[in-house]
Amino acid sequence: MTPSIFDTDMPSNSEYFFTTCPRKESIAAPVDSFFEINKDIKSVAIICADNTWGRTYLDVWRSVAAARGVSIVDENCIADYTSDMRAEILRAKSKKPDGVIVAFGIDHALKRMRELQFNPRVLTTSDLDEAIKSRGLPASEARGVYFVDWLATESFNERFRAKFKTEPIMAPQNSYEAVMVLARAFRNNPKDLQSGVSKLNYTGATGLVDFRGSRAGNRAEATLMVVADGGISPAG
């Protein structure tokens, strides 16, 4: 049971492998909304992590951009996760895109954009939420930046804040749900957890959790978020 692997990245040769990470297909709608809101974007440069997580996003970005008639002028998938993003942002700027999609290190990326006076529209992942809440990125420096996220219920967020005295980051609801799935499965069928998980269907911290017919049970829909003067909120 994992909270962090998309359905399309799961091993296909094990009926005992389950995930509470949201489905890959749920990324597409908010990415499409980004282009709908920013209809003047005709070209983008992409900076992504060279791993299964980054390439899952990359596959969706390519698909939505193609459907929207947006050209991808550069793809830069990197494995140096300690990069300060100098070279990456300089390379992106040289392609003169209308927009930049960044999969990680968004705080460093925004800093380099300011230094280079490079002001494209920016789409990123929930890494932006983490950067603001835990890595010291001022929300004012991310004003106008869009990102894709999956929202937990407010009840879950309130209980998280009360218990840990901090804001939830890095999708703790998916980890919570992984434990809850196992607890429910054990309660329902302690002698056969695989069967117990496969019969689960309930409303959890992320919304619908349904493992009937799929080993990826998190049915949460992603939301396009934006950083504005009033803070972080759904876009549109």
Protein Blocks (a to p, Z undefined) as FASTA:
>chain_A
ZZkbcfklpcfkbckbccfbdcfklmmmmmmmmmmmmmmbmbdcddddddfklmmmmmmm
mmmmmmnopacfbdcddfblkbghlmmmmmmmmnopabdcdfbhklmmmmmmmmnopacd
ddddfklmmmmmmnopafklmgoiacddddddfklmmmmmmmnopacehhlmlmmmmmmm
mmmmmmmmmmlmklmmmmgccddfkopadfehpabfbfcdcddddddfkbccdeZZ
